[in-house]
Each structure stands twice: as structure tokens, then as C-alpha cells.
Amino acid sequence: MHSAVIPASADTVLAAAPVPPIAAHSLLIFLLQVGVLLLAAIMLGRLAARCGLPAIVGELGAGVVLGPSLFGWVAPGAAGWLLPSDPGQVHLLDAVGQLAVLLLVGLTGIEMDLRMIRRRGGTALRVSLAGLLVPLALGVGLGYPLARMLGIGASDRQMFALFLGVAMCVSAIPVIAKTLMDMDLIHRDVGQLTLAAGMIDDTFGWLLLSVVSAMTVGGLTAGVFAEAIGSLLLVLLIALLAGRPLVRRALRLCNGSDERTVSAAAAMILLAAAGTQALGLEAVFGAYLCGMLIGSSGEFDRTRTASLRMVVLAVLAPVFFATAGLRIDLRALRHPPVLAAALTVLAIAILGKFAGAYIGARLSRLSRWEALALGAGMNARGVIEVIVAMVGLRLGILDTRTYTIIVLVAVVTSVMAPPLLKAAMKRVDCTKEEERRRAASHGAPVRGSPARTET
């Protein structure tokens, strides 16, 4: 059917037809999806916490249970109704997940303590750089044979190898911080160093992810690489010269109001994410950088964003992780090449992070057990690795098999962190300075720790 073309004239004003609202059935499915995923994520997250596991394990597990690994396999008809493959319906759920990711990463940037990094300076930088470069090199080196093993096309192997290297080198500050707090190690020197090194890791990780993402879209050429680096430098220059004063001014205009501060912080994080996305870099990099500017502005009180943090961590983040779990298909591990690839990637990821952190710590003259504790803490990939994997899936670098492998690394390394950290810290003395630090934060004296048995 052809529509008639009506000529415009001075006497005729044509108003564009309004965009129709979302269809009733699509809205129903969307509301059911969000409600079911949130409820399942909360229940399994609490179950994981009771078992001594990070909540993210249960939240991802909610998506795995409702996805093709179980629900889609046992009841494909019901799963197809609740979670249809229609792109428009899927994108509605993805939009919620993207909003969650950007605010979560922004809050992570806000929590970044630049003063602690300056205090820990050289040691944190050495641990972080070694913890970045070793797994990055191992990941890139593993990427080529792994791509051949999984049948990835020759033209895509370079980007896959680069992306695998980036995925290998990240750490997860939220998981690390929560683990240290739960184990009452946040006041220890090793705990402080782990956080400082992890913060540096995260910053470089987002930088590398943005460059690799830009090269994926534009092609792996010298020109595209130079353009990506140029965009990166431009963003950093704008952040330093214009972003910092703009953030300070915006926060001052809030006049100490919690509501206005939350609104301004959320708006700035999302606009910064849009800015880096427009430049061909990853939106999460802009969100993280903006969070750092907000947290270090001198005009910001972290207690004012408690309500935003609660909504993000209690509602949006669980929905995102459950959505991420929907894309995991554990049935792929039934195939020997995929299972072999998963075990290889997991082993190299753990080895690379431990080796890097250990080398950096020993170069800083820390003891063997302190070095192992740093490796155990920084080995947790958790939230950040899941976000990186989702980016790879969106860019087409990863398929269901490789996405499942990388998320599996995130889960296993996060589960490993607490027992390994506990075992290593049993061999590290608690100094008087650490006791004073703990007493100041808890208001109670510290009992002595077991003596260090070996250096």
C-alpha cells in the first residue's frame, strides 16, 4: 500500500503523527521479565551469601536457571513466552541492564580513593602494572590458539585475542572491597594495597577496553588505533580541564540537598557515558571517569548518594546480572573443545593474575605471604569481568560459547578469593599501625594475629 504525498503549503500545517506507546502485550512481558529476574536474583543472591559466596554468584545463577541452560531446555515453550527472542523485547530488558551498568560503574568511580593511591604510590603501581601486563600478555598469547580451537574465523582472531587479554587483566573492586570488609581485612596494609592496586587496574582496564572497542568497530588498522588513542587523550584532557570545574559547579548548585545531589550525580554519569560513546569509546569508561571526578571534587559527600547506591545495588544491578546470566549456556561445556578451552582460560587467568601480583609485590619487598594475599584479592574478577563480557557480546567479538567461558572465569575467581585470602593472611602479622587503624574504624581493640612464619 502506498501513502499519498500531500504537498505542504502556507495554509496547511502537517503535524507528525505521535509515536504510539509500547504495546500492551510487550509491556506485560517486560514487567514480568523484570519482576521475575529481580525476585530470582534476590533469592539466589541471599542463598549464595548464606553459603559464604559473593551475591553475584546467585544473581548470575538466576539468569542461568531461567536461561537456555535450564528453563529454556526443560520448558522451551514457557521460556519462549516469558523471554522471547524478538529484538525489540530483548532491547527493552537490555536498556535496564545498560542503565544499571553505567550507574554501577559510576558509583565505583565515586568510591575510588585517590588519596590512598597516592599514599601507597609506588608499591600499588608496581603490583598493579605487573598484575595487568602479565595476564594481558598471557591472554593475548592464548587468544590465537584458542580462536583456532573454537573455530573462530581468521579475520576475527586478532580482535578476539586482544579482547581476551583485556578480560584477563581486569580486577573487580566491588567484589574485592566486599570480601575485605566481610573478612575484616580492610584496615590491613595488604587490604589497602589490594584496593589501591585494584583501582589502578580498573582504570587501565576501562582505558584498554575503550581502545579495543573502537578498533573492533573501525577495524584493526594503524589509523583506527591512532584515532582511538586520540579520542582517549581528548576525553582525558576534557575531563581535566573542563570536567572537574563543571562537576564542582554542578555539585555546588545542589546546595547540600541529598535529592539534588543524587539527581545531578546520575545525570552527569549518564551524560559522560554518552560523550565517550559518541567518540567511539565505551560508555562505561565515561561513566567511570565521571564518577572519579565526582568523588574527588571536594564538593561531594558520599553519604548523600546512599539512596542512589541502594537503588542501584538492590534493584538495578541484580536485574543486570540476572540478564547477563540469561546469555550463559552451560550446555556448551558438554563439547570437549569448549570445556578444554574453558579450563585453559580459567587456569591462565588465575596463573596470570597471581604471577603478576606476586612479582609486583616481591619487587616492592613484601613477604611471600603478603604477595600471595595480594594475588588472591586481585584475582577476583566478578562484576567487572561480567561487564567486559557483555561488551564483547554486544560488539560481536564473543559468541555464546566464549561469553560463557569468560563469565565462568568471573564466577570461579570471585568464589576462590575469600578462602585463599584467608589462608594467606593467617601467615601475616597484624602490625600496631593496623591495630590502631582497625580500632579507629570499629571502636574496639584488635586481637593479635598469628605470627608471620615465613618471609
Salt bridges, closest charged atoms under 4 A:
ASP94 OD1 - ARG327 NH2 2.88
GLU111 OE1 - ARG302 NE 3.69
GLU111 OE2 - ARG309 NH2 2.83
ASP113 OD1 - ARG115 NE 3.90
ASP182 OD2 - LYS178 NZ 2.79
ASP184 OD1 - HIS187 ND1 3.93
ASP184 OD2 - ARG438 NE 2.71
ASP184 OD1 - HIS442 NE2 3.01
ASP189 OD1 - ARG120 NH2 3.61
ASP189 OD1 - ARG437 NH1 3.12
ASP201 OD2 - LYS353 NZ 2.68
ASP258 OD1 - ARG304 NH1 2.68
GLU282 OE1 - ARG394 NH2 2.68
GLU299 OE2 - ARG252 NE 3.04
ASP329 OD1 - ARG331 NE 2.99
GLU370 OE2 - ARG452 NH2 3.47
ASP399 OD2 - ARG401 NH2 2.81
GLU433 OE1 - ARG436 NH2 2.91
GLU434 OE1 - ARG188 NE 2.84
GLU454 OE1 - ARG368 NH2 2.93
